[in-house]
Amino acid sequence: MYTFISMDFLTSLLVIISIVWICIISLSPNPRARRLPPGPYQFPIIGNILELGPKPHRSLAKLSRKYGPVMSLKLGSITTVVISSPETAKIVLQTHDLLFSSRKIPASVSAALQHDKFSLVWLPVDNQWRKLRKICKEQMFSAARLDASQGLRREKLQKLRDYVRDCSETGRVLDIGEAAFTTALNLMSATLFSVEFAQFGSDSSQEMKEVVWGVMKCVGSPNFADYFPILKSVDPQGILKDAVICFGKLFKIFDRFINEKMKCRGGNNDLVDALIDIHQKDEAQLTINDIKHLLLDLFVAGSDTTSGTVEWAMTELLRNPDKMSKVRHEIRDIIGENKQVEESDIPRLPYLQAVVKETFRLHPAAPFLVPHMARSDVEVNGYIVPKHAQVLVNVWASGRDPSIWTDVDLFRPERFLNGNDQIDFRGKDFELIPFGAGRRICPGLPLAHRMVHLMLATLVGNFGWNLIEGTKPNDIDMDEKFGLTLQKAVPLKAVPVKL
C-alpha cells in the first residue's frame, strides 16, 4: 500500500511539474518569439484555440483588423501565421513561393489511408509532385485537352437545362445547389470513368454530395488531434474516424472501376484508361495507389468547389433581381434567346464574368486556400515566420478589405467593369486569388473557369426564377458551413420559370 501511494504521488507530482513547466515556457520571452508577428494573447497550453469559433475565416479576419495583415496565433502546439492582405499574400505566394510551398498536413489526411503520401494537394514540391502535376495538365487541364472535351461538357449542361425545364413546366421547387452538384459530379465521373454517378433529384446525388462534403469538412474543420498530437489516438471529435469512412467510400468506388479497366483494356479512353496506360508502361512512375489518390483529389475538388460557387452566385443574383436581369439580358442580347452558351462565348459576356468575379470575392471556395507551411524561417513585413509554422492565407478577408474594395459586403459586379475588368482570378492579381497563386495554384482552375460560367449562363439565360412563396430576396439564408471549402448551410431552393 505504501509503495502504491508513493508511486501515485510521484505521478501526480510529475504531471503538476510538467504543467507548470509548459506554462513557464509559454510565458517566458525568447529572442525569436519577439520577432514573431503580433497577435492576441496566447493562453498557456491552449493558445488561441478559443479565438477560432465555428467560422474561423470570419473570426481571424476580425482579429487581423486589430493585429495587422501578418498575425501569429498559437493553436495548441501549432504556430500559425495568418496572412490577410493582397500585399502580404504576394510575398508568401510569389516572392517566397518555394519557401512556403510545403503543406501543413492535417491528422485527418494522414489517417485516411495515408492520403498525404500520394496526394497532389498534400505532397511537398518534389519530383513526385511535379510528375503528378504534369500528368494532370497533359491528360486533363491543358487548353488542347479542354477544347477536345467540350462536347462532354455541352452534353452535361444540356441535361441540366432539360432538368430545369422539366421543373419549370411542373412548377416544382428546385434545389439549385444539388442540381449544380449533380452536373459537376457527372462531368467529373464521365471524364474520369466514362459513367454518370447520379441522376438529378435522386438519393444517389445527395448521398455522394454528403460524402464529398464529409471529406472537405474532415480536412478543414478545427481538430484537437492537430493541435495536440497526443490526442490522435483518442480522436476526441471523431474527425479522424469520419475521414477514414468518407475517404474509404470513395476509394471503394475507385477500386471497382480501376479493377474493371485493368481486366478489360482498350475501353473508353477516359482519364483512368490514360493513367493505367502510364502505369503499365512504367509501374514505378505511377502506381495504382498514386492513381487512386489522384482520382480522389480531382473528383472531390472538381465536384465540390464548382457547384458551391454556382450556388453562391445564384444566391446573390436571387437577392439582387436587378443584377439577375442584367446577366440575362446580356446573354440573350449577345448569344440569342434559347441558345446554349458555348465556351468561346465567355469572353463576349463581360457582365457574366463580373458576376463570377464578384462571387469569388465574397464567397471564395476555400477561404484559407489549402494550408501552407514554412520550410525555413522566413521574414515577412519585418517579422519572422518560423520554420514549420502553418500559414493560412485568408482570401476571404482580402475580399472584404475596405482599403481595397468599396461597399465590401454588397454584391456589386459592376466593380469589375469600366477599367477594372482586367482584374483576374487566375493568380496574378492578389486581391482576388480564390484558386491560390504560384506553384501551388489549383491545377483545375482552367476547367473550373469554363464550368462556372457555363452553368451560371445555363441557369440564368434560359429561365426566370421565383422564390418560394412567402420568401423575399432579403430573407434568403446566407449562413455558411465551414470546412476546407465554404458551403451554404441552408440549400438554395427556387422555382424556375421558362422564358
N, C-alpha and C positions, 0 to 999 in steps of 0.2 A: 504493500500500500504506500509505503513511504517513497519507494522508487517511482511509482506511477505518478504521485503528486508532484514530485520533483521534475519529472520529465514534462508534465503538463504545464508546470510553472515556467520552465525554461522555454517551451514552445511559445507560450503567451508572451514572454518577455522578448523573444526574438521578433515576433510579429510587431510588437509595440515599437521596438528599436527600428525595425525596417520602415514602419510608417513615419516615425519621427525623422529618420534619415532622408526619406523621399521628400518630406516637407521642407527640410533644411536645404536640400539640393535645389528644390523647385524655387525657393525664395532667395537663395544666395545669388548674388550677381556673378557673372563671369564675363571675361573680356569680349568673347564673340557675341554673347547674348545682347550686349549693349548696342551692337550694330544690326541686330535683327530689326525688321520693320516694326513700326508701332502697332499696338493692338490693345484690346481690352485686357483687364486684369485676369491673370491665369490662376485659377484656384488650384491648390495642391491636388495632385493625382488626376482629377477630372479635367483640369484645364478649363477650356471654354465650351465644353460639350453642351452645356445648358443654353448657350447662346444660339445654337443652331435652330431649334424649333422644328415644326413639321414642314416648313418651306424655307430651307437654308438659302436659296438664291435670293429671297427677299430679306431675310434677317441679316445676311452678310452684306447685301447692298446697303442696308441701313447703317450698319457699323462702318462701312467704308466711307460714308459721308462724314463720319466723325474722325476716323483714323487715317484716311487717305487712300489713294489708289493702289498702294502696296501695303498690305496689312498682314500681320502674323497672328496666328492662333495656335493654341495647343489643344489638340483633341486626344485626350488620354496621353498615349505615348507618341503620338504623331505630331510633328511640327508641320503646320500648314501655312502656306503663304497664299493670300487671295489677291488676285490682280483684277482691278475693276475699272480700268480706263483704256481707251484705244492706244494711247502713247505707251503705257507700260506693257500692254499686250503685244505691241510691236517689238519691244525689247525682248520679251520672253520667246515669242514665236518666230521672230525673224533675226534680230541681231544676235541672240544667243540660242538660236534654234536647236543646234546639236546638243548643247549643254542641258537643254530642257526637254529633249526628245524621248527620254525614258518614261515609263509609266509607274504610277503607284498602284500596285496590284491589290484589289480588294480580296478579302478572305473568301468571299463567295465565288470569285472567279477561279481561284486555285482549288477550292473544294469541289467544283463542278468538273470532274474528270480532267483536272489539271489543264483547264482551258488556256491559262496564261502561257503554257509551254508551247502552244501551237498557234495561237490566235494572232491574226494580223493586227488586231486592235491593241493587244496587250504585250506582244513581243517587243524586246528592245530593238533599236535600229541596228540590225546586224545583217549578215548575209541571208539568213532565213527570211527575215522581214522583207528585204529587198526582192528576194525571189518571189514571195507571195504577192507583193505589190505589183511586180512586173506581170505576173500571171493574170491578176485581176484586170490590169489595163489592157493587155493584149487580147484576152479572151472575152472581156465584157464591157469595159468602160471607154475604150478608145473611140474617137469620133467615127472611124470607119465601122467598127462593130455596132455602135449605136445606130448609125444610119442604116446598116443592113438589117437591124431588128425592128425597124419602125412598124412593119406590118403586124408584128406581135402586139405592140402597144396599141396600135389602131384597133385591133380586134378586141382587146380588153376594154378599151374606152367605149367601143360600140355596145358592148354588153352592159356597161354601166349606164349608158344612155337609154338602152332598152328597158332596163330595170326601173330607172327613174320615171320613164314614160308610162310604164305599167302602173306605177304608184300614182301618177298624176291622173290617169284615167279612172282609177277606182277611189281616188280621194284618200289613199292610205298614208298614214304618217310614216315618214322615212327617217331612220337613224343615219344621219349623214356620215358620222364617223365610221360606222360599221360598213356602210356602202363603199367609202373610200378605202377602208382597210381591206375589204374583200377584193377590190380592184387591184390594189398594190400587192396583196398576198398572191393572187392568181398570176399576176405578171411575174413575180419572183419565182413562184413554183414552176410556171411554164418555162421560164428562162433556164432554171436550174435543172428541172426534171422532166419537162415536156408534159406536165399534167397540171390540172387545176385542183387546188386543195379544198376549195369551198364554193358554196352557192350563195347568192345574195339572200339575206334574211334567214339563213339557216343556222342551226345549232353548231354546225361544224365551224362556221366562220367565227362565232362568238367564242367557242372553245379555244380555237387557235389564237384569237386575239388575247384571251386571258393568259395563255402560255407565254406568248411573246412579251406581253406587259409584265408577266411574272419575272422573266429574265431581266428586263430593264429595271424593275423595282428592286430585285435582289442585288443587282450590281451597283445601283446608285443610291440606295437608302442608307442613311447613317447607321453604322453597325458597331456595337460594342466589341464584337470579336476583332474588328480592325483596330480600335482604339486601345484595347487591352488584349494583346495576343494570347495571354494565359487563359482567356475565356473561349478560345476557339473550340476546345473540346466540349465546352458546356453549351455553346451556341444559344445564349440567353434569349435572343429574339426569334430563334428558329429560322433565321435568314439562310444559313448555310444548308439546312435541310431542304428548304424550299428551292434553293438554287439547284441542288442535286436533282430534285424532282423535275423542275422545269427544263433544265438542260437535258436531262435524261429522256424526256418525252420527245424532244426534237431529234436527239441522236438516234432514237429508236426508228423514227421515220426515215432519217438519212441512211441508216444501216440497210433498211429494206430496199431502198432504191439503188444504193451502191451495189449490194449483193446481186440484185436482178441484172444490173447492167454489166457486172463482171462476168456473169454466166452467159449473157447474150450480147456480144459486141456488135458494132455496126448498126446501132439503133438510130436515135433521133438527132444525133449531133448537137445535143444541148451542152450546157456547161459541164455537167457531170461526165458526159462522154469525153469531152475535151480533157478534163482533169485526169480521168482514168487512162487516157492515151498517154499523157505525160508520165503518169505513174508506171505504166507498163514498159515504157521506153527506158526509164531510169528510176527504179524504186527509191533509190537514195535521194533523188531530187525532190520527190513528192510522195510521201507515204499516205496510206489510207487514213491514218489519223489526221494528217495535215488536211486532207480533203474534207473530212467531216467537220473539223473546227472552222475551216474557211467557209464552208457552206452555212454554218450557224451564224457567223459574222454577217455574211451577205444577206441571208434570209431575214434575220431579225431586224437589222438596220434598214433594209430596203422596204420592209412592210410597215414598220412602226413609225419611223420619222416622217415619211412621205404622207401617210394617211393622217397623222397627227397635225401636220402643217395645214393640210387641206381643211380639216375640221375647224382649226382656229381661224383660218381665212374666211370660211363660210360663216362662222360665228360673228366675226367682226362685220361682215357685209350685211348680215341679217339685223345687226344692231344699228347699222347705218344704211338705211334703204337708198339714200341718195347716192352713196358710193356703189352700191349694187347696181343701180340704174346706169351709172356711168360706165361700168365694166361691160354690162350687157349691150348698151348702145354702141360702144366701141367695137365689140366682137361682131355684132350684126351689121354695122356700117362697113367695116373693113373686110370681113370674111363672107358676109351674106347670111340670110336667115336660113335656119335649119341645115346649116352646113357644119361638118366636123372641122374643128381647128386642127391644122397639121403642124408638125414641129417646125417647119420652115416659116410658119406664120408668126411665131412668138416674137421675133424682133419687130414686127409690124404692129404690135399691140402694147404701146408704152404704158397705158394705164393699168392693164393687167399685170405687167411687170412691176409697176409701182405698188400694186396691191400685195404682190408676193413679197417684195422687199419690206414693206411695212409690217406684214405678218411676221417675217423673220426678226424684225426689230423688236416687236412687242412680245413675241412668243417663240424664241429660239428653241429648236427641238431639244437640244442638250444645253441647259442653262450654264453649266460649268465646262462644256465640252467633255472630253474624257480626261480624267486627272493626269497631269504631268508629274514628273519627279526630277529634281535637280541631280545631275550626275557628279557635280562637284560644287564647292562653294562658288556662288556667282553674285556679282554686285549688280543691283538694280536700283536706280534712283538714289544711290549713296548708301543703300542698306545691303546686308549680306543675306542672300537666300542660301541656307546651309545645305550641304550635301545630303541627299536622301529626303529632303523636305518634299512634302506633297504640295503641288502648285495647282490651284484652281483658278481658271480664267473665267470670271463671271461676265459672260457676254450678255446675260440678262440685264445686269447693272449698267453696262456700257450702252445698251439700247434705250435706257431711260435716264441717261445722264443729262441734266438740264443745261450743262455747259456746252453740250453738243447739239441737242435737239430742243426745239420749242414744243410746248404742249405735249410733254413726254408721254402722258397717259392717254392721249387721244389718238384714235385711228385716223391718220391723215395721209393717204397715199400720195397726195399732191406734193408732199415734201420731197419726193423723188422725181419730180418733173421740173421743167424750167431751169435747166442748168445743173440740177442735182441728179439728172438721170444717169450720169456717168458713175455714180456711187454703185459699186457692185458688191455681191456677197461671196465672191469666189476666192477670197483670201488675200486681196491686196489693199482693200480699204478697211482698216482695222476698227472703224466704228461699226462695222456690220460684218461679223465673221461667224455666222451660225454653224458653218462647217469646219471651223478652225482655220489654220493657216500654216505655212511652212511645210516641212516634210511630213508632218502628221495630219495634214488636211485630209478630210474624208475622201477616200478614193471613189465613192459612189456619187459624188456631187454632180457630175455631168448627167447621170441618169435621173437623179432627184430633180434637177433643174427642169428637165423635159416633163417629167411626170406631174409635178406640182402644177405647172402652168396648164398642162393639157387637161388634167382632172378638173381644175377650177373652171377652165373655159367650158368644159362639157356641162358642168352643173349650172353655171350662170348664163351661158349664151343661149341655151335651149329651153330654159324653164324659168318661170316665176316661182316665188316661194312665199307661202303663208305660214305664219307661226301658229302653233296650236291654239285653239280657241281660248280666249281669255288671257293670252300672253302678249305683252307689249315688248318692243325691242329692248328697252332698258331692263326688262325683267329676266332676260336670258342669263342663266347662271354662268359666271366666269371663273368659278373656283377651279383650282389646279390640283392635280395629284403628282407628287414628286418622286422621280426615280432617276435613272441615268438620263431619261428624257422627261419632258413635261407634257402631261396629257390633261384633257378636260376631265374634271372629276364627275361632272354630270353630262351624259351624252347629249349632243345637239340633235334635236328632232324637229322636223318641219314638214309641211305638206307641199309637194311640188305641183306646179300648175303649168300645163303645156301651153306654150305661147302660140 
